[in-house]
Amino acid sequence: MAQDGATPSAGRVVAHVVSRFPLISETFILNEILELERLGLRVEVFSLLRERSSVRHAEADALVERCVYATGSARALAAAQLHWLRRRPAAYLRAWWRALLGNAGSPKFLLRAPMAVAAGALFAREAERRGVERLHAHYATHTALAAYVAHQLSGLPYSFTAHAHDIYVERSMLGEKLGNASFVVAISDYNRRLLEELYPEEARGRIAVVHCGIQPDVFTPREQPVRGQALEILCVASLQDYKGHPYLLDACALLRERGVPFRLRLVGDGEDRGAIEEQIAALGLGDAVELLGAQPRDRVAALLREADVSVLPSVVTASGKKEGLPVVLMEALAMEVPVVATDISGIPELVEDGQTGLLVRERDAAALADALERVWREPDAVRAMAAAGRRRVLAEFDLHRTAAQLRDLLAG
C-alpha cells in the first residue's frame, strides 16, 4: 500500500480514458481512480465528453480541474491532429483508415469513429506532455478506440475494461482492440468466457478478471430497521429499457392485489422516465411509488439504510443490451440489505439464489412479486442471506483489493 512505503507502482503515471466525466452513474470509475491514487499511482483522466449534470460527487472536483476533455478546446484538438500528421503521418493516416474501415458495418459507430480518432490524437499528445506511461480505457467501444489510436501514435501501451453493452451489443473492431491491448480486464467470469469464445486467438493470455469494487467502510452493515407498516423497496438504476422497471411496477401491482403493503423508491433518471410515470399512473400506484431522480453516493447509502430490500429487475433487450455485474447490488449486500435480482449475465456470480439473495427469471413480474413477498413474509431468512452476501462482497468485491489487482496489472 502506498502509505506503508514504496511500491513498484509508486510515482507511475497512467491515464484513464472515459467517455463522459464525471458521470453520476459511473461512480465505480471515480472510486477506482481515487483508490489507484491512494495506492501510489498518478492517474490522469482523459474524457471524450464533459458531463455537466448538477448532480456529482464532491470527490470528482479535483479530477475535473485537471481532466483532459476532447471537446474542451477546438484549437488543442486541431493542433494535435497537425502534430501527429507531421510527426508520424503514416501512423496517423493508418489510424483513420483502420477506424473508418473497422466501423463501416455500424452506422452509429461509423458516425462516432472520427471523434474517437481525433480524441486519440489529442490524448496521445497530452500523454507525452504529462509523462503518462500507459493508457487504460473503460468500455470497449469509443473510449477503447481512442486509447488504441493513442497507442498507435505514441507507442504507449494501452488496455481496457470490458463491462456490459460494450461487448454484448455491437462489437466493431473489438477483436482488433483486444489483440493489440497489453491486457484486457473483464469485470466478471461471464465476460471473460464470452470474449474467449468470440476471439480465442486475440484473447489468449490477455484477459484478467477484476471485479468492480465497493468501499466496505462506506457501505457498512446497518442496524436492522424495525419492521414498518409497509415493505420498503428500493431500486437504484438509470431509467433505461434494460433495467426492467416495467416488470417491477407490474410486480408491485401484484403485491397490492395480494394485500402486501409497500413503498417503492426509484433512484435514477433517464430516457424512459416519461413512460415509467405513465405506467405508474395507469396502475394506480402513484401513492406508493416515488421517483427520486439521480442521487449522490451518500444519499444512496442513506436510502439503503431505510430499505427492506434492494431490487434490480434487469432484462436482456432485443439488441442484446444487458447488465454486466451491477455495483448497486454489491453496495446493498455490503450493508446487509436483502437483494432481489434477475438471473442474467454476471449477476449470479454475486447473488446466489437462496444463499446471498433471491434470483428470478427476467421479464417475469409474478416471480418478482413472489420474491418481494418472500422478503415481507420471511424477514429473518432473507437477512441471513444478506449477511452471507456481505461476506462474499468482502471476499471478492472490496475496492481496496480489486484496485490493487488493477494497480498490479497497470504497473506490469
N, C-alpha and C positions, 0 to 999 in steps of 0.2 A: 504494500500500500504506500502511496506517495508520501503520506505524512509520517510514516515509520522509517523513512530512509530512502535512498536512491533505488530506483527500479530500472530495468532495462529500457523502459519507455520514457523515463524522466527526460523532459526537455524536448521530446519529439513533437513535431507539428503535423497534424493531419487536417484534412478538410472534409467536412460532412456536406454532401451535396443533397439538397432537399428541394421539393417542388414549390412549397409556399411556407414562409416562416414569418412569425411564429403562429402556427395553426393550432387552435384550441383542441381540436380533435386528435392531434398528434402529440399529445403531452409526453408520450413514451419516448419520442425522439429528443425533446428538450431534456428530459430526465437523463437519458443516455449520455448526451453531450456533457451535462453538468457532472455526472459521475465519472466519465472519462477524464475530465479535467481534474477532478479530485484525486484520481489515480495517477496523475502525473503527465498526461498528455496536454498539449495546447491544441484546442480544436477551433479551427476557423469554420465559419458557416457560409456556404455558397448556396444561394437560393434563386430559383428561376423567377419567382414572383414574390412580391411583398404582400403579406397578409395585413389588412388594415382594419380588421374587426376591433371593436372597442373592448371586447372580452378577451383578455390574455393573462397569462401568468406573470407575476411580477419578476420571477426569476429569469424571464426571457429578455428583460430590458437591456442588460449589459451586452448580451449577444447581438441584439438588434443593432446596437450602436456600431459594432464592427463587422456586421454581416455584409457580404458582397451580394448585391441584387443584380441579376442580369438585366432587369428593366430599370435599374436605378439611374443610369446615365447613358443616353444615346451616343454621346461623344466617346465615352470609355468603351462602349460596345463596338463602335465602328473602328476605333483605334486598335482594338485587339485583333480585329479581322485583318487590318492592314499590316499589323506587326507580324502575324504568322504567315501571311501571304508573301511578305518579303523574306522572312527568315527561313521558313520551311514550306515553300509553295507546293511541292508535290504532296506532302503530308496533309496540308490544308485542303487542297482540291480533292484529294482522295477521301478525306473525311466527309466532304459534301457529297461526293459520288456514292459512297457506301451508305450514307444516311438516306439519301433520296431513293436509291435502288432498294435498300433493305426495308423501307417503309411503303413502297409503292403499292403493296397489296391492301393497305388500310388507309382509306381516305382521311380518317381522323388523325392517324399518326403521321401521315404524309404532310398534313397541314401544319402540324406542330414541330416536325423534324427541323425545319430551318431555324426556329428559335432555339432548339436544343443544341444545334451545332454552333450557332453564334455564341450561345452562353458557354459552351465548352471552350471556345477560343478565349473568351474573357476569363473563365476560371483558370485556364492553363497559365495565362499571363499573371493573374493575381497570385496563383500558387507559387510561381517562381519569385515574385516580389516579396511574399510573406514567408518564404522558407519552408513551404509545405513539402513534406516528404512523400505523402501518398494521399489519394482521394478515396472516400467511401460514400457511396450513394445509398439513399433509402428509396426503395422501389426500383423495379427492373425496367421501367418504361423510359420516360423522357429524362429523368434525373440520371439513370444509368447511361443513357446515350450521351448526355453532356459530359459525364465523367469519362466515358470511353473516348470521346473526342479530345478531351483534355489530356488523356493518356497518350493518344496518338501524336499530339502536337508536342507535348513536353517530355515524354518518355517516363513520366512518373507512374508508378503502379497504381492500379485502381481496383476496387472491389465494390460489391453492393449487397444489400439485404433484400431478399425476396419475401414479400409479405402475403399478399392475397390476390386482389384483382389484377395486379401487375403480372402475374403468371397464370391466372386462371382464365382470363378472357382473351385478350389479344396478345400475341407473342412475337410481334415484329422484331426481328434482329436478336431475339432472346438467345438463340444458340451462339451467335457471334459475340454478343456481350459476355456470355458465360465463358466461352472458350478463350477470350482474351483477358479475363479478370484473373488476378493473382489468387483470389479466393472468393467464394460466394457464401453468404450467411442465409440459411433457411431458418425461419422462426419456429418451425415445427418439423417433426419427423414426416408428417404428411407432405409438407412442401419439399423436403429432401427427396422422398421417394418419387414424387411427381417429376421433379427436374431430372432425376437419374433415369426415369423411364422415357422421358421425352428426348433427352440429349445425353445418351450414355457415354459417348466419346468426350464431348465437351465437359461433362460434369465429373468425369473420373478424377478423384483426388482433390477436387476443388471445393466441395460443399461441406460446410461445418454447421451443425445445428446449434444456434444460440438463441434461446428464448428471449422474447421481450421480458423485461423485469419490472417489478414494482418496488417501492420503498417500504419495507415492513415496519420502519419506525414512523411512517406517516399513516399507513393503513393498519392500525393496531387493533387487537381484539377489543370489542366494545363490551360494556356491561349489557347483559341481555335485557332488552326493553320489557317492561311489564306489558303483558298482552292487553291490547286495547280493545275497543268495541268493533274494530274492523281490521282486516288483513291489509297491512301497509306494503304495497307493491311498488318497486322502483325499477324503471327501465332507463338505462343510460345508453343512448345510441343516437347517432345522427338520423334525421328523418328522411331516410332513403329506402328505396324498394327492397334492397337485400337485407335490411334489418327486420322485416317481417311484422311491423306494427299492426297491420290489419288483422292478423291472426291473433295477436294479443288482445286487441279490442273485442274481437268475436268471442275469445275465451272469457273475457270479463263479462260480456253479456250472458254467457252461460252460467258464470258464477252467480250473477244476480238471479237468474231463474232458479238456481239451486238453493238460494237463500244464504249464500256466503257473503257477508258484508265485507267491503273492500274499499280502499282508496288507491288509485293508480297515479303515480307521478312520472311524467315523461321528461327526461333531461336530454336536450339536444335540439338542433334545428336543421333545416334542410329543405330540399325542393318539394318534399311530399307533405309539408305542414298543412297546406290547404285541404288536401284530400283526407288527411287524418282528422282535421277539425270537422269536416263534413260527416265522416263516419261516426265520430263521437256523438254528433247531433242526431244522426239517423238512428243510432242505437239507444238514444235517450240516456247517455252516460255522462252528460255534462256536469252533473252534481258529484261525480265520483272520479273524474279524470282531470288532472292539471297538466298543462304544457308549460314547463318552466324555461324553455329555451336553453342555449348553451350556458354552461356554468364552469367557473374555475375549479381547480382541484380541491381546494379546501371546502368549497360548498358541496361538491360531490361527496367528499368524505363525511360531511355533516349529515347529508341526506341518507347515506348508507347506514349511519348510526341509528337512524329513526326507522329503518325499513325492516320488515319481517322477511322479505325475500327480494333478491335482485334477479330479474328475468331478462333473457335475451332471446327473442323468438326468431332468430335469423333464418333466412332461406337461401336457396340457390336460384338465381334468376335465369330466365331463358337464355341470356347471353353468357351464362357461366359465372357471373359475379357472385361472390360469397365471402364469408368471413375467413380470416386467417386463424388467429388464436387470440380472441379479444382480451385486451388488458383489463377492461372493466370487470370481467369475471375473476381475474386474479385479485383485483382490489377488494371485491366483495368477500371473497374467501379469506383473504388476509385479515379481514375484520370479523371473520366468523359469521358472516351473513349468508344464510342459505341461498343457493342459486338454482335456477331452472333455466335450461338452455336446450337448443336443438342439437341433434346428433349429426353434425356435418363437419367436414374438413378437419382441422386440428383440435377442435373443442374437446373431444373425448380424451385427449392427452392430459387435460386438466380436470375436466368434470367427468368422473367415472360414475355411471348411473348407480345410485343406491349406496355409493361409497363416499364420494366427495360432493355430491349434488344429485339433481334429477335431470335426466335427458329425455327428450321426447322427439318424435318424428317431426320433420319440418312440415309446415303448412297444415298442421293438424290442431285446430282450435280446441277440439274436445280433449285431446291429450294434454294440451297446455292447461286447460281448465282442471283436468284431473290432478295434474302435478301441483297446481296452485292450491287446490282444495286440500291436497295432502299436507301441504305446508301449514294450512289452517287447522286441520284435524290432528296432525301428529307433530307438534312443535318440538318435542324432545328428540324425536328421531332425526328430524332434518337439522337440528342444531348440532347433533353429533356428527352428521355428515359435514357440516360447515367447519367444525373443529378439525376433522381429518383433512378438509380442503386447505386449511391454513398450514398444516404440516407439509402438505405437498407443495404449496407455494414457497414456503421457506426452503425446501429442499431443491426446487427446480426453477423457481421464478423470482428469486431475490435479486434485485437490481445490482447489489454490490457484487454478487457472484457472476451474473451474466455480463455486466460491463467489464469485469476483469477478464472474462473469456474473450470478449471482443478486443480489449486492450492488448492482450497477448497476440491475437491474430494481426492487429494493426502494427504491432512492434516487430513482427517477424520478417 
